[in-house]
């Protein structure tokens, strides 16, 4: 009676092929997740920028309007009155996006921060590495209305740190 079975060599070939496929899959998966984190972080930055621009436009159209923002996780909303001052509006805007449930795609922490990249007016390497994916929202300049500054660091396809910086002046 003749028995049919795999030889040791055939089994080793199958194991090697499965190993090669697994390594390729892990590499592709890491590449796709890195791209998703990068694109999601850029989308967060642009959404925050557009929301602030919308609030500024709202106040310029109607100086008696109210800016509505989320005040806590239980969907409680509050407001402050136009005209808008960048420095005075910052805590409300940060609160709104924190309580919207935004998370950094790199760390899982809240992405909205103040001073998360800069110390003494200069970007600091350890802060950038620790807070990659966070959105620094602050105000610069002086005057009655001021300017919002939005800075977001992310990793490009070569794992180099890149940043998006937008200035939005309140008029």
Buried (B, 14 or more C-beta within 10 A) or exposed (E): EEEEEEEEEEEEEEEEEEEEEEEEEEEEEEEEEBEEBBEBBBEBBBBBBEBBEEBBEBBBEEEEBEBBBBBEEEEEEBEBEBBBBBBEBBEBBBBBBBBBEBBBBBEEBBBBBEEBBBEEEEBBEEBBEBBBBBBBBBBEBEEEBBBBBBBBBBBEEEEEEBBBEBEBEBE
